[in-house]
Amino acid sequence: MLRRDVRLRREYLYRKSLEAKEQALLDRKRKLKAALDEDKPIPTELRREAHELKESTQLDDPDEHTSNLLDDEYANAGVTDPRILITTSHDPSSKLTQFLKELRLVFPNCHRMNRGGTSMKELADVARGEGFTDLLIVHETRGVPDGLIVSHLPNGPTAFFTLSNTVLRHDIEGRPNIPEVHPHLIFENFSSKLGKRVTSILKYIFPVPRVDSTRTITFVNHDDYISFRHHVFKKTSHKAVELLELGPRFEMKLYQIKLGTPEQAEAENEWTLRPFMNT
């Protein structure tokens, strides 16, 4: 089993490197085509290979998309429902345990595990062995939930988020019961390349909902902070809808994406937050 995991990991990294090379070549072709179409000087960095790029551009369509590794990472998305294993850091507080129980209700087909003394490697191996598609780990500081890891199995990617302004479902007055139907997802302001990557990471941990589902989960990006909201709606008249918050609610901020799973310290960083970075 270990040899198979190593082989799959190598194949994953090799396909990822090919994707990066294809994307870089496609970007150079698009820059050259734009300069030629607008009758502008060829960019300096493209002048040495301009003739070769021009010939290859005439043979293919520069507007086509490169083969995307997302096709491999989420090959079964929408075909089979995701299976999620969710747990905490070691020795969780009562508040983090309560938050974990509420998150288990947010994600359909989610199984909660008491971490105990299980190491990160053992945790990932158990999740893979039991056929889970995603691993979620919640962290805290002084009893306050402040971190969330979302890892797609078996090979990644893994996204690391900070959490802030967490309000438990228990603290929301007038909250209705959480229905067991699959939720509709709403993503607002995720138009950048990084935003689309985050959208895919978050979107595929939820199964496809039915059309008549009355449950919604909203991710709103504002200044790189993602607001998470959980609602249920019902029609009060022909044109009016009443929205009721289910909870919990919190803010997320992405600070790292790794091309691997959490226990793989050698995994390459796909994206890391830098000071004064505008995404």
KAHUPE-V237776 format. One record per residue. SS is DSSP state (hx for helix, st for strand, lp for the rest). PSI is psi in degrees with one decimal (* if undefined). D_CENTER is the distance of its C-alpha to the mean C-alpha in whole Angstrom. Layout:
SS,PSI,D_CENTER ; SS,PSI,D_CENTER
This chain:
lp,-38.3,27 ; hx,-42.6,26 ; hx,-39.2,27 ; hx,-42.6,25 ; hx,-41.4,22 ; hx,-42.6,23 ; hx,-44.1,24 ; hx,-37.6,21 ; hx,-43.1,19 ; hx,-42.4,22 ; hx,-39.7,21 ; hx,-47.9,18 ; hx,-36.3,18 ; hx,-43.8,21 ; hx,-35.0,19 ; hx,-40.4,17 ; hx,-39.1,20 ; hx,-39.5,22 ; hx,-41.6,19 ; hx,-40.8,19 ; hx,-42.5,23 ; hx,-40.7,23 ; hx,-39.8,21 ; hx,-42.4,23 ; hx,-42.3,26 ; hx,-38.5,25 ; hx,-40.1,24 ; hx,-38.9,28 ; hx,-41.4,29 ; hx,-39.5,28 ; hx,-43.3,29 ; hx,-45.0,33 ; hx,-40.2,33 ; hx,-40.5,32 ; hx,-41.1,35 ; hx,-40.7,37 ; hx,-35.8,37 ; lp,4.1,37 ; lp,46.9,40 ; lp,161.5,39 ; lp,144.0,40 ; lp,133.1,37 ; lp,144.1,35 ; hx,-41.3,36 ; hx,-9.4,34 ; hx,-3.2,34 ; lp,-35.0,38 ; lp,-36.2,38 ; lp,17.3,36 ; hx,-43.5,37 ; hx,-45.1,40 ; hx,-41.5,37 ; hx,-37.8,34 ; hx,-41.7,37 ; hx,-43.1,38 ; hx,-29.7,35 ; hx,-33.8,33 ; hx,-21.7,36 ; hx,-20.7,36 ; lp,177.2,32 ; lp,111.1,30 ; lp,-11.4,28 ; lp,-5.0,26 ; lp,161.4,24 ; lp,149.3,21 ; lp,161.2,20 ; lp,124.4,19 ; lp,132.0,15 ; lp,-17.0,14 ; hx,-29.4,11 ; hx,-29.7,14 ; hx,-41.0,15 ; hx,-40.1,11 ; lp,48.1,11 ; lp,-33.4,15 ; lp,7.7,15 ; st,130.4,13 ; lp,-15.7,15 ; lp,-49.1,18 ; st,145.1,18 ; lp,140.9,16 ; lp,148.9,13 ; lp,121.9,15 ; st,134.3,13 ; st,123.5,15 ; st,137.0,15 ; st,-174.9,17 ; st,-179.0,18 ; lp,174.9,20 ; lp,146.3,24 ; lp,63.0,26 ; lp,151.1,24 ; lp,171.3,26 ; hx,-34.7,27 ; hx,-39.9,25 ; hx,-37.2,22 ; hx,-40.9,23 ; hx,-41.2,23 ; hx,-38.7,20 ; hx,-41.3,19 ; hx,-38.2,21 ; hx,-37.3,20 ; hx,-32.5,16 ; hx,-30.9,17 ; hx,-21.9,19 ; hx,-43.3,16 ; lp,118.5,14 ; lp,149.5,16 ; lp,43.7,17 ; st,137.2,16 ; st,130.4,19 ; st,138.8,20 ; lp,132.4,21 ; lp,119.5,24 ; lp,-47.7,23 ; lp,-132.1,26 ; lp,16.0,27 ; lp,128.3,24 ; lp,167.7,23 ; hx,-38.5,20 ; hx,-43.6,21 ; hx,-37.8,23 ; hx,-45.4,20 ; hx,-39.0,17 ; hx,-40.4,21 ; hx,-43.9,21 ; hx,-42.7,18 ; hx,-44.5,18 ; hx,-31.5,22 ; lp,2.3,21 ; lp,22.1,19 ; lp,144.3,16 ; lp,-20.7,13 ; st,149.6,10 ; st,124.8,12 ; st,130.8,11 ; st,127.8,14 ; st,135.4,15 ; st,166.4,17 ; st,163.3,20 ; st,118.1,23 ; lp,42.8,27 ; lp,3.5,25 ; st,120.8,23 ; st,125.2,19 ; st,9.2,17 ; st,144.2,14 ; st,129.0,11 ; st,127.2,10 ; st,110.7,7 ; st,127.8,8 ; st,133.2,8 ; lp,149.8,12 ; lp,-12.3,15 ; lp,2.7,14 ; lp,-177.5,10 ; lp,172.0,8 ; st,126.5,8 ; st,137.7,6 ; st,126.3,9 ; st,145.8,10 ; st,149.8,14 ; st,143.3,15 ; st,164.1,18 ; st,43.3,20 ; st,127.1,20 ; st,118.0,22 ; lp,153.4,22 ; hx,-33.8,23 ; hx,-27.1,26 ; hx,0.8,27 ; lp,121.0,27 ; lp,145.5,30 ; lp,23.9,31 ; lp,134.3,28 ; lp,171.3,28 ; lp,147.4,27 ; lp,118.8,23 ; lp,155.1,24 ; lp,3.5,22 ; lp,154.7,21 ; lp,138.3,18 ; lp,152.3,17 ; st,144.7,16 ; st,137.1,13 ; st,122.0,14 ; st,123.4,12 ; st,128.1,14 ; lp,48.4,15 ; lp,49.0,12 ; lp,-17.5,14 ; lp,171.0,14 ; hx,-43.4,13 ; hx,-38.6,10 ; hx,-39.2,9 ; hx,-33.7,9 ; hx,-44.2,7 ; hx,-39.1,4 ; hx,-44.7,6 ; hx,-37.6,5 ; hx,-42.4,2 ; hx,-35.9,4 ; hx,-38.3,7 ; lp,4.9,7 ; lp,3.0,8 ; lp,142.4,11 ; lp,166.7,14 ; lp,127.1,16 ; lp,163.9,18 ; lp,155.5,22 ; lp,-35.8,23 ; lp,14.2,25 ; lp,138.7,23 ; lp,15.0,23 ; st,137.1,20 ; st,145.6,18 ; st,128.1,14 ; st,133.8,14 ; st,115.1,11 ; st,120.5,14 ; st,123.0,13 ; st,113.9,17 ; lp,41.6,18 ; lp,7.5,14 ; st,128.4,14 ; st,117.1,12 ; st,125.4,14 ; st,124.8,13 ; st,145.2,16 ; st,117.2,17 ; st,164.0,21 ; st,144.3,23 ; st,156.2,25 ; st,147.1,29 ; st,128.3,31 ; lp,-19.6,34 ; lp,-173.1,36 ; lp,-31.2,36 ; lp,-0.6,34 ; lp,146.1,33 ; st,135.7,30 ; st,130.4,29 ; st,126.6,26 ; st,130.2,26 ; st,132.8,23 ; lp,-34.4,22 ; lp,168.5,20 ; lp,176.0,19 ; st,146.6,18 ; st,169.0,16 ; st,140.6,15 ; st,146.1,12 ; st,119.3,12 ; st,134.9,10 ; st,-8.1,12 ; st,144.2,11 ; st,125.2,9 ; st,145.3,11 ; lp,63.5,12 ; lp,-168.1,13 ; lp,166.1,13 ; lp,-32.7,14 ; lp,-8.5,18 ; lp,92.7,18 ; lp,-24.8,19 ; lp,-2.3,20 ; lp,142.0,17 ; lp,143.4,17 ; st,121.3,14 ; st,-37.3,13 ; st,139.3,12 ; st,136.1,14 ; lp,130.9,15 ; lp,153.4,19 ; lp,138.8,22 ; lp,29.3,23 ; lp,130.7,20 ; lp,119.4,19 ; lp,*,16
